[in-house]
Amino acid sequence: MGTALFSAFEFGILYALMALGVYLSFRILDFPDLTVDGSFVTGGALAASLIVSGVHPMYATLSALVAGFIAGCFTGILHTKGKINPLLSGILMMIALYSINLRIMGRANVSLLNEDTFFTKVNDFWESLGLSNIISANWSTLIVMVIVTLVVKILVDLFLKTEIGLAIRATGDNKRMIRSFSANTDWLIILGLGLSNALVAFSGAFVAQYSGFADVGMGVGMIVVGLASVIIGEALFGTKTLVRTTFAVIGGAIVYRIIIALAYRIKFLELQTGDLKLITAIIVIIALIAPKIVENVKERRRKKRRHIEQMATEKKDGEQLA
């Protein structure tokens, strides 16, 4: 059980970057961006292909950021300049990226098992410091990914508090209002979607290197996983401030992976690997419906309490008149 939970936590950190990207498009821009399913693979495919070609893993991983940014910008251009529906823009870009990802890899799957990756370089770094006997390879990977995720989270927080970041947030809240201030909302949407998919592709690059392969189908359902992480995080940890919300998204990604790991440990369910998407859908449905049910119960209690107080007041007034 301990090993399963550790692995779930590790995968949660890897996917937290993707969840932050989904948060930017889904919550900040209020844009249902299905490009995520394609840009996640683009990050993994490009990083894996470059590593196999002999490029340093660090440069290969950073290149995924650029590729994801370009993919997101194209989705934004389709929507803003092509006047295509947001949902359809994402779908079209996702379909286009499928062929592009195949072109990048040259085949459906690229193996990294015998290649130096970001994580093998991390382990080599720990060994050079003489810490390999103190910190195992798994712990060194986790520590580095926690640091990377926190750095990205802080950069996202700082960016969203800048003038451009505030304008992007305002665009998501009320596009018409921000236009009245002569702001170029088209450019803001393109930039926001570019940054969102850059984080998604960045996550894809790390996941591919951690898993030891990049596959053209590894991004199927990523938008649902990202939404599950965002919704679960917001429900459990709250959204009072921006800093707290981004922490909540990271926590949601970890909690989601732990839920998945625990579900597979329940023997009577007899779950298989192919059931992962079904479990994800069920988790999202519960996360969406549960808060509304809780709020309805609280509202009924408030109404009942007000009714009792009103009855008590009327009774007291009647006694005073008598």
C-alpha positions as CSV (number, residue, x, y, z in Angstrom):
1,M,0.0,0.0,0.0
2,G,2.8,2.4,0.9
3,T,4.5,1.9,-2.4
4,A,1.3,2.4,-4.3
5,L,0.6,5.7,-2.5
6,F,4.2,6.9,-3.0
7,S,3.9,6.2,-6.7
8,A,0.5,7.9,-6.8
9,F,2.0,11.0,-5.1
10,E,4.8,11.0,-7.6
11,F,2.5,10.8,-10.6
12,G,0.3,13.5,-9.0
13,I,3.3,15.9,-9.0
14,L,4.1,15.0,-12.6
15,Y,0.5,15.7,-13.7
16,A,0.2,18.8,-11.5
17,L,1.9,20.9,-14.2
18,M,-0.8,19.8,-16.6
19,A,-3.5,20.6,-14.1
20,L,-2.1,24.1,-13.7
21,G,-2.3,24.5,-17.5
22,V,-5.9,23.3,-17.5
23,Y,-6.7,25.8,-14.7
24,L,-5.4,28.7,-16.8
25,S,-7.7,27.9,-19.7
26,F,-10.7,26.5,-17.9
27,R,-10.9,28.8,-14.9
28,I,-8.9,31.9,-15.7
29,L,-9.9,32.3,-19.4
30,D,-13.2,30.4,-19.1
31,F,-12.2,28.5,-22.3
32,P,-13.0,24.8,-22.7
33,D,-9.7,23.9,-24.5
34,L,-9.5,20.4,-25.8
35,T,-6.1,21.1,-27.3
36,V,-4.8,19.6,-24.1
37,D,-5.3,16.0,-25.3
38,G,-2.9,16.8,-28.2
39,S,-0.4,19.2,-26.7
40,F,0.3,16.8,-23.8
41,V,1.4,14.2,-26.4
42,T,3.3,16.9,-28.3
43,G,5.5,17.7,-25.3
44,G,6.2,14.0,-24.7
45,A,6.8,13.2,-28.4
46,L,9.1,16.1,-29.0
47,A,11.1,15.6,-25.8
48,A,11.5,11.8,-26.5
49,S,12.4,12.3,-30.2
50,L,15.1,14.9,-29.4
51,I,16.6,12.8,-26.6
52,V,16.8,9.8,-28.9
53,S,18.5,12.1,-31.5
54,G,21.2,13.0,-28.9
55,V,19.9,16.3,-27.6
56,H,20.5,17.0,-23.9
57,P,17.3,16.1,-21.8
58,M,17.2,19.5,-20.3
59,Y,17.0,21.2,-23.7
60,A,14.6,18.6,-25.0
61,T,12.3,19.2,-22.0
62,L,12.4,22.9,-22.4
63,S,11.6,22.6,-26.1
64,A,8.3,21.0,-25.1
65,L,7.3,24.3,-23.5
66,V,7.8,26.1,-26.8
67,A,6.0,23.5,-28.8
68,G,3.0,23.5,-26.4
69,F,3.0,27.3,-26.5
70,I,2.8,27.4,-30.3
71,A,0.0,24.8,-30.3
72,G,-2.0,26.8,-27.8
73,C,-1.5,30.0,-29.8
74,F,-2.8,28.3,-32.9
75,T,-6.0,27.3,-31.0
76,G,-6.4,31.0,-29.9
77,I,-5.9,32.2,-33.4
78,L,-8.5,29.8,-34.7
79,H,-11.0,31.2,-32.2
80,T,-10.1,34.9,-32.2
81,K,-9.2,35.5,-35.8
82,G,-11.1,32.6,-37.5
83,K,-14.2,33.3,-35.4
84,I,-14.5,29.5,-34.7
85,N,-16.4,28.3,-31.6
86,P,-14.0,27.8,-28.6
87,L,-14.8,24.1,-28.2
88,L,-14.5,23.4,-32.0
89,S,-11.2,25.3,-32.1
90,G,-9.7,23.0,-29.5
91,I,-11.1,19.9,-31.2
92,L,-9.6,20.9,-34.6
93,M,-6.2,21.6,-33.1
94,M,-6.3,18.3,-31.1
95,I,-7.0,16.4,-34.4
96,A,-4.3,18.3,-36.2
97,L,-1.8,17.6,-33.4
98,Y,-2.4,13.8,-33.7
99,S,-0.8,13.8,-37.2
100,I,1.8,16.3,-36.1
101,N,2.8,14.1,-33.2
102,L,3.1,11.1,-35.5
103,R,5.4,13.2,-37.8
104,I,7.5,14.3,-34.8
105,M,8.0,10.7,-33.6
106,G,8.1,9.0,-37.0
107,R,6.1,6.2,-35.5
108,A,3.4,5.6,-32.9
109,N,5.8,4.9,-30.0
110,V,9.3,6.1,-29.0
111,S,11.2,4.2,-26.3
112,L,13.5,6.0,-23.8
113,L,14.5,2.9,-21.7
114,N,18.1,3.0,-22.9
115,E,18.5,6.7,-23.1
116,D,19.6,9.4,-20.7
117,T,16.6,11.4,-19.5
118,F,16.0,14.3,-17.2
119,F,15.5,11.9,-14.3
120,T,18.7,9.9,-15.0
121,K,20.6,13.2,-15.1
122,V,19.0,14.1,-11.7
123,N,20.2,10.7,-10.3
124,D,23.7,11.3,-11.7
125,F,23.7,14.8,-10.0
126,W,22.8,13.3,-6.6
127,E,25.6,10.7,-7.1
128,S,28.1,13.5,-7.9
129,L,27.1,15.2,-4.6
130,G,27.6,11.9,-2.8
131,L,23.9,11.8,-1.7
132,S,22.9,8.6,-3.5
133,N,23.4,6.5,-0.4
134,I,21.2,8.9,1.6
135,I,18.5,9.6,-0.9
136,S,17.2,6.9,-3.2
137,A,16.5,7.4,-6.9
138,N,12.7,7.6,-6.3
139,W,13.1,10.2,-3.6
140,S,15.5,12.3,-5.6
141,T,13.0,12.3,-8.5
142,L,10.2,13.3,-6.2
143,I,12.2,16.1,-4.6
144,V,13.2,17.6,-7.9
145,M,9.7,17.4,-9.4
146,V,8.3,19.1,-6.2
147,I,10.8,21.9,-6.6
148,V,10.0,22.2,-10.4
149,T,6.3,22.3,-9.7
150,L,6.5,24.8,-6.9
151,V,8.8,27.1,-9.1
152,V,6.2,26.9,-11.9
153,K,3.4,27.5,-9.5
154,I,5.1,30.6,-8.1
155,L,5.9,31.9,-11.6
156,V,2.2,31.4,-12.6
157,D,1.1,33.3,-9.4
158,L,3.5,36.2,-10.1
159,F,2.5,36.4,-13.8
160,L,-1.3,36.5,-13.0
161,K,-0.6,39.4,-10.7
162,T,1.1,41.5,-13.4
163,E,-0.7,43.9,-15.6
164,I,-1.0,41.4,-18.4
165,G,-2.0,38.6,-16.1
166,L,-4.7,40.8,-14.5
167,A,-5.9,41.6,-18.0
168,I,-6.1,37.9,-18.9
169,R,-8.1,37.2,-15.7
170,A,-10.4,40.1,-16.5
171,T,-10.9,38.8,-20.1
172,G,-12.1,35.5,-18.6
173,D,-14.4,37.2,-16.2
174,N,-15.9,39.8,-18.5
175,K,-14.6,40.1,-22.1
176,R,-16.9,43.0,-22.9
177,M,-15.8,45.1,-19.9
178,I,-12.1,44.7,-20.7
179,R,-12.7,45.7,-24.3
180,S,-14.2,48.9,-23.0
181,F,-10.8,49.8,-21.6
182,S,-9.3,49.4,-25.1
183,A,-7.6,46.1,-24.3
184,N,-6.8,43.7,-27.1
185,T,-8.7,40.6,-25.9
186,D,-7.8,38.6,-28.9
187,W,-4.1,38.9,-28.1
188,L,-4.8,38.1,-24.4
189,I,-6.8,34.9,-25.2
190,I,-4.0,33.7,-27.6
191,L,-1.3,34.4,-25.0
192,G,-3.4,32.7,-22.2
193,L,-4.0,29.6,-24.3
194,G,-0.3,29.5,-25.3
195,L,0.8,29.5,-21.7
196,S,-1.8,27.0,-20.7
197,N,-0.7,24.5,-23.4
198,A,3.0,25.2,-22.7
199,L,2.5,23.9,-19.1
200,V,0.5,20.9,-20.5
201,A,3.3,20.0,-22.9
202,F,5.9,20.5,-20.2
203,S,4.1,18.0,-18.1
204,G,3.9,15.6,-21.1
205,A,7.6,15.8,-21.5
206,F,8.2,14.8,-17.9
207,V,5.6,12.0,-17.9
208,A,7.2,10.5,-21.1
209,Q,10.7,10.6,-19.6
210,Y,9.4,9.1,-16.3
211,S,7.4,6.4,-18.0
212,G,10.3,5.6,-20.4
213,F,8.3,6.1,-23.6
214,A,6.2,8.5,-25.6
215,D,3.1,7.2,-27.2
216,V,0.7,8.9,-29.7
217,G,-2.3,7.8,-27.5
218,M,-0.9,8.9,-24.1
219,G,-2.9,12.1,-24.1
220,V,-6.4,10.6,-24.5
221,G,-8.6,12.0,-21.8
222,M,-6.0,14.4,-20.4
223,I,-8.5,17.3,-20.4
224,V,-10.8,15.2,-18.1
225,V,-7.9,14.4,-15.8
226,G,-7.0,18.0,-15.6
227,L,-10.6,19.1,-14.9
228,A,-10.8,16.4,-12.2
229,S,-7.7,17.7,-10.6
230,V,-8.9,21.3,-10.7
231,I,-12.4,20.5,-9.4
232,I,-11.2,18.2,-6.6
233,G,-8.6,20.6,-5.5
234,E,-11.0,23.5,-5.4
235,A,-13.6,21.5,-3.5
236,L,-11.1,20.2,-0.9
237,F,-8.7,23.2,-0.4
238,G,-10.8,26.2,-1.3
239,T,-10.3,29.2,-3.7
240,K,-10.2,32.3,-1.5
241,T,-7.0,33.6,-3.0
242,L,-5.0,33.0,-6.2
243,V,-2.1,31.5,-4.3
244,R,-4.4,29.2,-2.4
245,T,-6.2,28.2,-5.6
246,T,-3.0,27.2,-7.5
247,F,-1.9,25.2,-4.4
248,A,-5.4,23.6,-4.5
249,V,-4.9,22.6,-8.2
250,I,-1.6,20.9,-7.3
251,G,-3.2,19.2,-4.3
252,G,-6.1,18.1,-6.5
253,A,-3.8,16.4,-9.0
254,I,-2.2,14.5,-6.1
255,V,-5.5,13.5,-4.5
256,Y,-6.9,12.4,-7.8
257,R,-3.9,10.0,-8.3
258,I,-4.3,8.7,-4.8
259,I,-8.0,8.0,-5.4
260,I,-7.1,6.1,-8.5
261,A,-4.5,4.1,-6.7
262,L,-6.9,3.2,-3.9
263,A,-9.6,2.3,-6.3
264,Y,-7.4,-0.3,-7.9
265,R,-6.6,-1.7,-4.5
266,I,-10.3,-2.5,-3.8
267,K,-10.4,-6.2,-4.7
268,F,-14.2,-6.7,-5.1
269,L,-14.3,-4.0,-7.8
270,E,-11.9,-6.1,-10.0
271,L,-10.7,-3.1,-11.9
272,Q,-8.5,-3.3,-15.0
273,T,-6.2,-0.9,-16.7
274,G,-8.8,-0.1,-19.3
275,D,-11.2,1.1,-16.6
276,L,-9.1,4.2,-15.8
277,K,-11.1,6.5,-18.0
278,L,-14.4,5.3,-16.5
279,I,-13.1,5.9,-13.0
280,T,-11.9,9.4,-14.0
281,A,-15.4,10.2,-15.5
282,I,-17.1,9.0,-12.3
283,I,-14.7,11.0,-10.1
284,V,-15.4,14.2,-12.1
285,I,-19.2,13.6,-12.0
286,I,-19.0,13.1,-8.2
287,A,-16.8,16.2,-7.8
288,L,-19.3,18.3,-9.8
289,I,-22.5,17.0,-8.2
290,A,-21.4,16.7,-4.6
291,P,-20.8,20.4,-3.9
292,K,-24.3,21.2,-5.3
293,I,-25.9,18.5,-3.2
294,V,-24.1,19.8,0.0
295,E,-25.2,23.4,-0.9
296,N,-28.8,22.3,-1.4
297,V,-28.8,20.5,2.0
298,K,-27.3,23.6,3.7
299,E,-29.9,25.9,2.0
300,R,-32.8,23.6,3.2
301,R,-31.4,23.8,6.7
302,R,-31.1,27.6,6.5
303,K,-34.7,27.8,5.3
304,K,-35.9,25.5,8.1
305,R,-34.0,27.5,10.7
306,R,-35.5,30.8,9.4
307,H,-39.0,29.3,9.4
308,I,-38.5,28.1,13.1
309,E,-37.2,31.5,14.1
310,Q,-40.2,33.2,12.3
311,M,-42.7,30.9,14.0
312,A,-41.0,31.7,17.4
313,T,-41.2,35.4,16.7
314,E,-44.9,35.3,15.7
315,K,-45.7,33.2,18.8
316,K,-43.9,35.7,21.1
317,D,-45.7,38.6,19.4
318,G,-49.0,36.8,19.9
319,E,-48.3,36.3,23.6
320,Q,-47.4,39.9,24.1
321,L,-50.6,41.1,22.4
322,A,-52.7,38.7,24.6
